[in-house]
Amino acid sequence: MRRVWPLLLAAGFALVVTLPLVRTTAAPGPQRGGTLVFALLRPIATLDGHRGIAGSEHVFQWLIYDQLIRFDETGKPIPGLVESWSQPNPTTLILRLRPGVKFHDGSPLNAEAVKFNIERVLDPVTASAARSEMSVIDRVEVVDDLSVQLVLKQPAADLLLQFSDRAGMMLSPAAVRRYGRDIARFGVGAGPFKVAEFVPGDRLVLDRNPDYWEQGRPYLDRIVFKIYTNPDTALLALRAGEVQIVQEVPGKDAGWIRHTQGLVYINWPTERYLQFNMNRTKPPLDNVLVRRALAHAVDRRQIARLVYAGDATPVDGGIFPKGHWAYCPEVRNYPYNPAAARTLLQQAGYGQGLSLEVSVQATFHNTRLFEIAQSMMERSGIKLVPVVSAGPEGFQGFFIEGKYNMRSGQWAGRPDPSATLFINFHSGGSQNAPVPQGGFKDPTLDRLIEQGRGVSDLAARRSIYCEVQKIVTRDVHILALAHETWSTAALAEVGGLKPQLLAKPLLREVWLVK
């Protein structure tokens, strides 16, 4: 029997949200075999699970690497590659691995391999986006061939669920040593599928792993991720039967998909939100009056309506959706008020207006957001200048190099809210730009976020996270605009495709009706 410390229990309710019923893909029970073609609307930057930067990469990286810890539909941690766990005290976590698991290259997934992976994430040279999430770990110790002991610097209620994300993706140590940085092109893990072919900019082909540890999984023989630069082209391919799943469907297309025989439209609330990140370390956005002006200059309800055709909810307060246990109803965003925005700019010394350079991801939703926000902000004397990027260079330019004032993008959330708060608002967070310089520093935010990670009582954690959201909203550390729905279209022959609150589908459970 595994002993679960209260800190781990507290982490298990992160995704409890009141949700409506939704139609999922239906089929007469799991069937084996077949090839699934999944339309990706973003380029693949890397196959290295530790060095990935986009939430859209999880859909294939989980298939290649699996997860040390998984989570169920409520967000509760459940076994993955880790068979069981125990926590003898608040600063010690022991992970017990499944026996007999092998990487795709035949090498064993043992305690030494887990130690190697966690230390790789923690190594600054790796430049892993998950490093900040693992920073609470002081050291990793091998207890025996299948047991790993983590000694923590302080209690961490969120740590177990962090291993359901990038930090829990296990790469073959032998392959990393063999390929070095080129592991980004080969991707050798222990997941249900292994890399058969990778053609950057065109496709990624994964074949079923016949030696996968989970009996009866996966159902499919092959998954092809086909890259499309335009959602309209991807939907035409869906209609023609050339692909079977398209994610991030524009709201304007929901109607005809719902009324087309042989197609299924899945529309499900998520934690994911559309946003503008801001570089608060340099003028003019280091001035809180300017940031508050931006908050008054955007109409969130109009953005939700115009970007998503109504399939989204405006972020009226805080950053978590209604129904989430960390939702804070007393936190309210600044209302749309161009006159108030102009007054604040005048007070900040920008009475003649200002110009901001914005990194824009070349996706439908981000491009549409920029166009709408650009028009709105002009009414307040704010000019947005776009720098459009189709790949990771926009992410690199904003978060690492600090080149732009703002960036349009989406945040998909994490199983535990502390990760969202730490990554985005703690001075050591991996998306607190510019990262190499430590990003924007607010000692009060740092203290509260760290305090929340170490508290086991859920009500106490919520109270702390409300204080965090009050500061984030008051001082406009981010422009969170609309909570998205998981808008996905699929052929009716696809079975087992279930909604996921982080908008990252788990394809190991999917099958095709023959």
C-alpha positions as CSV (number, residue, x, y, z in Angstrom):
1,M,0.0,0.0,0.0
2,R,1.3,3.4,-0.8
3,R,1.3,6.2,1.8
4,V,0.1,9.5,0.4
5,W,1.2,12.6,2.3
6,P,-1.5,15.3,2.6
7,L,0.5,17.5,0.2
8,L,0.0,15.0,-2.6
9,L,-3.7,14.7,-1.9
10,A,-4.1,18.5,-2.1
11,A,-2.6,18.4,-5.6
12,G,-5.2,15.9,-6.8
13,F,-8.1,18.3,-7.2
14,A,-6.5,20.8,-9.5
15,L,-8.8,20.2,-12.5
16,V,-12.2,19.9,-10.8
17,V,-14.4,22.0,-12.9
18,T,-18.2,22.0,-13.4
19,L,-18.6,21.1,-17.0
20,P,-21.6,20.5,-19.4
21,L,-22.2,17.3,-21.2
22,V,-20.5,17.1,-24.6
23,R,-20.5,14.8,-27.6
24,T,-17.3,12.8,-28.0
25,T,-16.3,10.6,-30.8
26,A,-18.4,7.4,-30.6
27,A,-17.6,3.9,-31.9
28,P,-18.6,0.3,-31.0
29,G,-15.7,-0.4,-28.7
30,P,-11.9,-0.4,-29.2
31,Q,-10.6,-1.9,-32.4
32,R,-7.0,-2.7,-33.3
33,G,-5.0,-1.5,-36.3
34,G,-5.1,1.3,-38.7
35,T,-3.3,4.6,-39.3
36,L,-4.6,7.9,-37.8
37,V,-3.7,11.2,-39.5
38,F,-3.7,14.2,-37.2
39,A,-3.5,17.7,-38.5
40,L,-1.0,19.9,-36.7
41,L,-1.5,23.6,-37.2
42,R,1.9,24.5,-35.8
43,P,5.4,23.4,-36.9
44,I,7.3,20.9,-34.8
45,A,10.3,22.7,-33.2
46,T,11.8,19.6,-31.4
47,L,11.1,16.0,-30.5
48,D,13.1,16.5,-27.3
49,G,10.5,16.4,-24.5
50,H,12.6,18.3,-22.1
51,R,13.4,21.2,-24.4
52,G,10.0,21.7,-26.0
53,I,8.3,25.1,-25.6
54,A,4.8,24.7,-27.0
55,G,1.8,23.1,-25.4
56,S,0.8,21.7,-28.8
57,E,3.8,19.4,-28.7
58,H,2.4,17.3,-25.9
59,V,0.1,15.5,-28.3
60,F,3.0,13.6,-29.8
61,Q,5.6,13.9,-27.1
62,W,3.4,12.0,-24.6
63,L,3.2,9.2,-27.2
64,I,7.0,9.0,-27.6
65,Y,8.0,9.4,-23.9
66,D,4.9,8.5,-21.8
67,Q,4.6,10.1,-18.3
68,L,6.1,9.1,-14.9
69,I,2.7,10.2,-13.4
70,R,-0.6,10.5,-15.1
71,F,-3.8,12.3,-14.1
72,D,-7.4,11.3,-14.3
73,E,-10.3,13.3,-15.5
74,T,-10.5,15.2,-12.2
75,G,-6.8,16.0,-12.2
76,K,-6.0,13.4,-9.5
77,P,-2.5,11.8,-9.9
78,I,-2.5,8.2,-11.0
79,P,0.3,5.7,-11.8
80,G,2.1,5.9,-15.1
81,L,5.7,4.7,-15.5
82,V,5.7,5.2,-11.8
83,E,3.8,2.3,-10.3
84,S,3.5,3.7,-6.8
85,W,4.8,6.4,-4.6
86,S,5.2,7.3,-0.9
87,Q,6.1,10.4,1.1
88,P,7.6,9.5,4.5
89,N,7.9,13.2,5.3
90,P,7.0,16.5,3.7
91,T,10.4,16.9,2.0
92,T,11.0,13.3,0.7
93,L,9.2,11.7,-2.2
94,I,9.9,8.1,-3.2
95,L,8.9,6.9,-6.7
96,R,8.6,3.2,-7.4
97,L,8.9,2.3,-11.1
98,R,7.2,-0.5,-13.1
99,P,9.4,-3.5,-13.6
100,G,10.5,-4.6,-17.1
101,V,9.9,-1.3,-18.9
102,K,12.3,-0.6,-21.8
103,F,13.1,2.3,-24.0
104,H,12.6,2.1,-27.7
105,D,16.3,1.3,-28.1
106,G,16.1,-1.7,-25.7
107,S,17.8,-0.1,-22.8
108,P,16.1,-0.4,-19.4
109,L,13.9,2.3,-17.8
110,N,15.3,2.0,-14.3
111,A,16.1,4.3,-11.4
112,E,19.4,5.4,-12.9
113,A,17.5,6.5,-16.1
114,V,15.0,8.5,-14.0
115,K,17.8,10.1,-12.1
116,F,19.5,11.0,-15.4
117,N,16.3,12.6,-16.8
118,I,15.5,14.7,-13.7
119,E,19.1,15.9,-13.5
120,R,19.0,16.7,-17.2
121,V,15.9,18.9,-16.7
122,L,17.6,20.6,-13.7
123,D,20.9,21.2,-15.7
124,P,20.9,24.9,-16.9
125,V,22.7,23.7,-20.1
126,T,19.6,21.8,-21.1
127,A,17.6,25.0,-21.1
128,S,14.4,23.0,-20.2
129,A,11.2,24.8,-19.8
130,A,10.5,22.4,-16.9
131,R,13.5,23.4,-14.9
132,S,11.7,26.0,-12.9
133,E,9.0,23.5,-12.0
134,M,11.7,21.1,-10.7
135,S,13.7,23.7,-8.8
136,V,12.3,22.5,-5.5
137,I,14.3,19.3,-5.8
138,D,17.6,19.4,-3.9
139,R,18.9,16.0,-5.0
140,V,17.9,12.7,-6.7
141,E,19.0,9.4,-5.1
142,V,18.9,5.9,-6.4
143,V,17.5,3.6,-3.7
144,D,17.5,0.4,-5.8
145,D,17.0,-0.5,-9.4
146,L,13.4,0.5,-9.4
147,S,13.2,3.1,-6.6
148,V,14.1,6.8,-6.8
149,Q,14.2,9.1,-3.8
150,L,13.7,12.9,-4.2
151,V,15.0,15.1,-1.5
152,L,13.2,18.5,-1.6
153,K,14.4,21.9,-0.5
154,Q,10.9,22.6,0.9
155,P,7.4,20.9,0.8
156,A,5.8,21.0,-2.6
157,A,2.2,20.2,-3.0
158,D,2.4,20.3,-6.8
159,L,5.5,18.2,-7.4
160,L,3.9,14.9,-8.1
161,L,1.7,16.3,-10.8
162,Q,4.6,18.1,-12.4
163,F,5.8,14.6,-13.4
164,S,2.7,14.3,-15.7
165,D,4.2,17.1,-17.8
166,R,7.6,17.6,-19.5
167,A,9.6,16.7,-16.3
168,G,7.9,13.3,-16.4
169,M,8.8,12.6,-20.1
170,M,11.6,9.9,-20.0
171,L,14.3,10.0,-22.7
172,S,16.7,7.1,-23.2
173,P,20.0,8.1,-21.5
174,A,21.8,5.9,-24.0
175,A,20.2,7.8,-26.9
176,V,20.8,11.2,-25.4
177,R,24.5,10.3,-25.0
178,R,24.6,9.0,-28.5
179,Y,22.9,11.8,-30.3
180,G,23.5,14.8,-28.0
181,R,21.5,17.8,-29.2
182,D,20.4,15.8,-32.2
183,I,18.1,13.8,-29.9
184,A,15.7,16.6,-31.0
185,R,15.4,14.8,-34.4
186,F,15.2,11.2,-33.2
187,G,13.1,11.2,-30.0
188,V,13.9,7.9,-28.2
189,G,11.5,7.3,-25.3
190,A,9.5,4.5,-23.6
191,G,6.0,5.5,-24.8
192,P,3.3,3.6,-26.7
193,F,4.7,4.9,-30.1
194,K,8.2,5.3,-31.5
195,V,9.5,7.6,-34.1
196,A,9.6,6.1,-37.6
197,E,10.1,9.3,-39.7
198,F,10.5,13.0,-39.0
199,V,10.5,15.5,-41.9
200,P,10.6,19.0,-40.3
201,G,7.9,21.3,-41.7
202,D,6.0,18.4,-43.2
203,R,5.2,15.3,-41.0
204,L,6.1,13.2,-38.1
205,V,5.3,9.4,-38.3
206,L,5.0,7.3,-35.2
207,D,4.7,3.5,-35.2
208,R,3.2,1.3,-32.5
209,N,5.6,0.1,-29.9
210,P,5.1,-3.7,-29.7
211,D,6.9,-3.8,-26.4
212,Y,4.9,-1.2,-24.6
213,W,4.3,-1.9,-20.9
214,E,0.6,-1.2,-20.8
215,Q,-1.2,-4.4,-21.9
216,G,-3.5,-3.9,-24.9
217,R,-2.3,-0.4,-25.7
218,P,-2.0,1.3,-28.0
219,Y,-4.8,0.3,-30.4
220,L,-3.5,2.1,-33.5
221,D,-0.6,0.8,-35.7
222,R,0.6,4.2,-36.8
223,I,-0.1,7.9,-36.2
224,V,0.9,10.5,-38.8
225,F,1.1,14.1,-37.7
226,K,0.7,16.2,-40.8
227,I,1.6,19.9,-40.6
228,Y,-0.7,22.4,-42.1
229,T,-0.1,26.2,-42.1
230,N,-3.7,27.1,-42.6
231,P,-6.8,25.7,-40.7
232,D,-9.0,26.0,-43.8
233,T,-6.6,23.7,-45.7
234,A,-6.6,21.2,-42.8
235,L,-10.4,21.2,-42.7
236,L,-10.6,20.6,-46.5
237,A,-8.4,17.6,-45.9
238,L,-10.7,16.4,-43.1
239,R,-13.7,16.7,-45.4
240,A,-11.9,14.7,-48.0
241,G,-10.9,12.0,-45.6
242,E,-7.2,12.7,-45.8
243,V,-6.9,13.5,-42.1
244,Q,-9.1,12.3,-39.3
245,I,-8.6,14.9,-36.5
246,V,-8.2,18.7,-36.7
247,Q,-7.6,20.6,-33.4
248,E,-8.0,24.4,-32.8
249,V,-10.9,24.7,-35.3
250,P,-11.8,28.3,-35.9
251,G,-15.2,29.2,-34.4
252,K,-16.5,30.3,-37.8
253,D,-16.4,26.6,-39.0
254,A,-18.2,25.0,-36.0
255,G,-21.6,25.3,-37.6
256,W,-21.0,23.4,-40.9
257,I,-19.0,20.8,-39.1
258,R,-21.8,20.1,-36.6
259,H,-24.2,19.7,-39.6
260,T,-22.0,17.5,-41.8
261,Q,-22.7,13.8,-41.7
262,G,-19.7,11.7,-40.8
263,L,-18.0,14.6,-38.8
264,V,-18.0,15.2,-35.1
265,Y,-17.4,18.5,-33.4
266,I,-16.1,18.4,-29.8
267,N,-16.5,21.7,-27.9
268,W,-15.3,21.5,-24.3
269,P,-14.3,24.1,-21.7
270,T,-10.6,24.2,-20.9
271,E,-8.1,26.0,-18.6
272,R,-6.4,27.3,-21.7
273,Y,-6.6,31.1,-22.3
274,L,-5.7,33.5,-25.0
275,Q,-3.3,36.2,-23.8
276,F,-0.7,38.9,-24.4
277,N,2.5,38.3,-22.5
278,M,4.3,41.5,-21.6
279,N,8.0,42.3,-21.1
280,R,7.7,44.3,-17.8
281,T,11.5,44.8,-17.4
282,K,11.9,47.6,-19.9
283,P,10.0,50.8,-21.0
284,P,7.2,51.4,-21.5
285,L,5.7,48.3,-20.0
286,D,7.8,48.5,-16.8
287,N,5.3,51.3,-15.9
288,V,2.2,49.9,-14.2
289,L,0.1,52.9,-15.4
290,V,0.9,51.9,-19.0
291,R,0.0,48.3,-18.3
292,R,-3.3,49.4,-16.7
293,A,-4.0,51.5,-19.8
294,L,-3.6,48.4,-21.9
295,A,-6.1,46.5,-19.7
296,H,-8.7,49.3,-20.2
297,A,-8.0,49.3,-23.9
298,V,-9.2,45.8,-24.7
299,D,-12.8,44.5,-24.7
300,R,-12.6,40.9,-23.6
301,R,-16.2,40.1,-24.4
302,Q,-15.8,41.3,-28.0
303,I,-12.5,39.4,-28.3
304,A,-14.2,36.2,-27.1
305,R,-17.0,36.7,-29.6
306,L,-15.0,37.8,-32.6
307,V,-12.0,35.4,-32.3
308,Y,-14.0,32.3,-31.4
309,A,-17.5,33.1,-32.7
310,G,-18.8,32.7,-29.2
311,D,-17.0,29.5,-28.4
312,A,-15.0,31.1,-25.6
313,T,-15.5,32.8,-22.2
314,P,-14.1,36.2,-21.5
315,V,-11.6,36.3,-18.6
316,D,-13.4,38.7,-16.3
317,G,-11.2,38.1,-13.3
318,G,-8.1,36.3,-12.3
319,I,-6.8,33.6,-14.7
320,F,-8.6,30.4,-13.8
321,P,-12.0,29.6,-15.2
322,K,-15.2,29.6,-13.2
323,G,-15.7,26.2,-11.4
324,H,-11.9,25.7,-10.9
325,W,-11.0,25.4,-7.3
326,A,-8.5,28.3,-7.6
327,Y,-11.0,30.6,-9.3
328,C,-11.3,33.8,-7.3
329,P,-14.7,35.6,-7.9
330,E,-13.6,38.7,-5.9
331,V,-10.9,39.4,-8.5
332,R,-12.1,41.6,-11.4
333,N,-10.2,42.8,-14.4
334,Y,-10.2,46.5,-15.5
335,P,-13.3,47.2,-17.6
336,Y,-13.1,48.3,-21.3
337,N,-12.8,52.1,-21.1
338,P,-10.7,53.8,-23.8
339,A,-11.1,57.2,-22.1
340,A,-9.6,55.8,-18.9
341,A,-6.8,54.2,-20.9
342,R,-5.9,57.6,-22.4
343,T,-5.9,59.3,-19.0
344,L,-3.5,56.7,-17.6
345,L,-1.2,57.1,-20.6
346,Q,-1.2,60.9,-20.0
347,Q,-0.3,60.3,-16.3
348,A,2.5,57.9,-17.4
349,G,4.0,60.6,-19.7
350,Y,2.6,59.1,-23.0
351,G,0.0,61.7,-23.7
352,Q,0.7,61.5,-27.4
353,G,0.3,57.8,-27.4
354,L,2.9,55.0,-27.8
355,S,3.9,52.2,-30.1
356,L,4.5,48.5,-29.0
357,E,6.2,45.8,-31.0
358,V,4.3,42.5,-30.7
359,S,5.5,39.0,-31.5
360,V,2.5,37.3,-33.2
361,Q,2.3,33.5,-33.7
362,A,1.1,32.7,-37.3
363,T,-1.9,30.8,-36.2
364,F,-5.6,31.6,-36.9
365,H,-6.5,32.5,-33.3
366,N,-3.4,34.5,-32.6
367,T,-3.5,36.4,-35.8
368,R,-7.2,37.2,-35.4
369,L,-6.5,38.3,-31.8
370,F,-3.8,40.7,-32.9
371,E,-6.0,42.2,-35.6
372,I,-8.9,42.9,-33.2
373,A,-6.7,44.1,-30.4
374,Q,-4.8,46.4,-32.7
375,S,-8.0,48.1,-33.8
376,M,-9.3,48.4,-30.2
377,M,-6.1,49.8,-28.8
378,E,-5.8,52.5,-31.5
379,R,-8.9,54.1,-29.9
380,S,-6.8,54.6,-26.8
381,G,-3.7,55.9,-28.6
382,I,-1.8,52.6,-28.5
383,K,-0.3,51.4,-31.8
384,L,0.6,47.7,-32.0
385,V,3.3,46.8,-34.6
386,P,3.3,43.0,-35.5
387,V,6.3,40.8,-35.9
388,V,4.8,37.6,-37.3
389,S,6.5,34.2,-36.7
390,A,5.5,30.8,-37.9
391,G,7.9,28.9,-35.6
392,P,9.8,29.0,-32.4
393,E,11.8,32.1,-33.3
394,G,9.0,34.3,-32.0
395,F,9.1,32.5,-28.6
396,Q,12.9,32.7,-28.5
397,G,12.8,36.4,-29.4
398,F,10.4,37.3,-26.7
399,F,11.1,35.0,-23.8
400,I,14.8,34.5,-24.2
401,E,16.1,37.5,-26.0
402,G,13.6,40.1,-24.7
403,K,13.4,41.7,-28.2
404,Y,9.7,42.6,-28.2
405,N,7.3,44.5,-25.9
406,M,4.5,41.9,-26.1
407,R,3.6,38.4,-27.5
408,S,0.3,37.0,-28.5
409,G,-0.2,33.4,-27.5
410,Q,-2.1,30.8,-25.5
411,W,-1.4,29.3,-22.1
412,A,-2.7,25.7,-21.9
413,G,-2.5,25.4,-18.1
414,R,-1.1,22.7,-15.9
415,P,-2.7,19.9,-13.8
416,D,-1.9,22.0,-10.6
417,P,-2.5,25.8,-10.6
418,S,0.7,26.4,-8.7
419,A,2.7,25.5,-11.9
420,T,0.8,28.1,-13.9
421,L,1.5,30.8,-11.3
422,F,5.1,29.9,-10.8
423,I,6.0,29.6,-14.5
424,N,4.4,32.9,-15.5
425,F,4.8,35.2,-12.5
426,H,7.6,33.9,-10.2
427,S,11.0,35.6,-10.9
428,G,12.4,32.1,-11.6
429,G,9.5,31.1,-14.0
430,S,10.3,29.8,-17.4
431,Q,7.8,32.2,-19.1
432,N,8.6,35.3,-17.1
433,A,10.4,37.3,-19.8
434,P,13.2,37.8,-20.4
435,V,14.2,34.5,-18.8
436,P,18.0,34.7,-18.8
437,Q,17.8,37.9,-16.8
438,G,15.4,36.4,-14.3
439,G,12.3,38.2,-15.7
440,F,10.2,40.7,-13.8
441,K,10.8,40.5,-10.0
442,D,8.1,41.0,-7.4
443,P,9.2,39.7,-4.0
444,T,5.6,39.6,-2.7
445,L,4.5,37.4,-5.7
446,D,7.6,35.2,-5.2
447,R,6.8,34.7,-1.5
448,L,3.1,33.9,-2.0
449,I,3.7,31.5,-4.9
450,E,6.3,29.6,-2.9
451,Q,4.1,29.6,0.1
452,G,1.2,28.1,-1.9
453,R,3.4,25.3,-3.2
454,G,4.1,24.1,0.4
455,V,0.6,24.2,1.9
456,S,-1.5,21.0,2.0
457,D,-4.9,22.5,2.9
458,L,-6.9,23.2,-0.2
459,A,-8.8,26.2,1.2
460,A,-5.6,27.7,2.5
461,R,-4.0,27.3,-1.0
462,R,-7.0,28.9,-2.6
463,S,-6.7,31.9,-0.3
464,I,-3.0,32.3,-1.2
465,Y,-3.7,31.9,-4.9
466,C,-6.4,34.5,-4.7
467,E,-3.9,37.0,-3.2
468,V,-1.6,36.1,-6.2
469,Q,-4.3,36.8,-8.7
470,K,-5.3,40.0,-7.0
471,I,-1.7,41.3,-7.5
472,V,-1.4,39.9,-11.1
473,T,-4.7,41.6,-12.0
474,R,-4.2,44.9,-10.1
475,D,-0.7,45.4,-11.7
476,V,-1.6,43.8,-15.0
477,H,1.3,41.3,-15.2
478,I,-0.5,39.6,-18.1
479,L,-3.4,40.3,-20.4
480,A,-5.5,37.1,-20.1
481,L,-8.4,37.6,-22.4
482,A,-10.5,34.6,-23.1
483,H,-10.8,31.0,-21.9
484,E,-10.9,28.7,-25.0
485,T,-12.9,25.6,-25.6
486,W,-11.3,22.5,-26.9
487,S,-12.6,22.9,-30.4
488,T,-11.8,19.8,-32.3
489,A,-13.2,18.2,-35.5
490,A,-12.9,14.5,-36.3
491,L,-14.3,11.9,-38.6
492,A,-17.0,9.7,-37.0
493,E,-14.8,6.7,-37.5
494,V,-12.4,7.9,-34.7
495,G,-13.2,6.3,-31.4
496,G,-11.9,7.0,-27.9
497,L,-11.2,10.7,-28.5
498,K,-12.0,12.3,-25.2
499,P,-12.0,16.0,-24.1
500,Q,-9.1,17.1,-22.0
501,L,-9.1,20.1,-19.8
502,L,-5.6,21.2,-20.8
503,A,-6.5,20.9,-24.5
504,K,-3.9,18.2,-25.1
505,P,-5.5,15.0,-26.3
506,L,-4.3,11.6,-25.2
507,L,-4.1,9.6,-28.4
508,R,-2.9,6.4,-26.8
509,E,-6.6,5.7,-26.1
510,V,-7.8,6.3,-29.6
511,W,-8.9,3.7,-32.2
512,L,-10.5,3.6,-35.7
513,V,-13.7,1.8,-36.7
514,K,-12.9,-0.5,-39.6
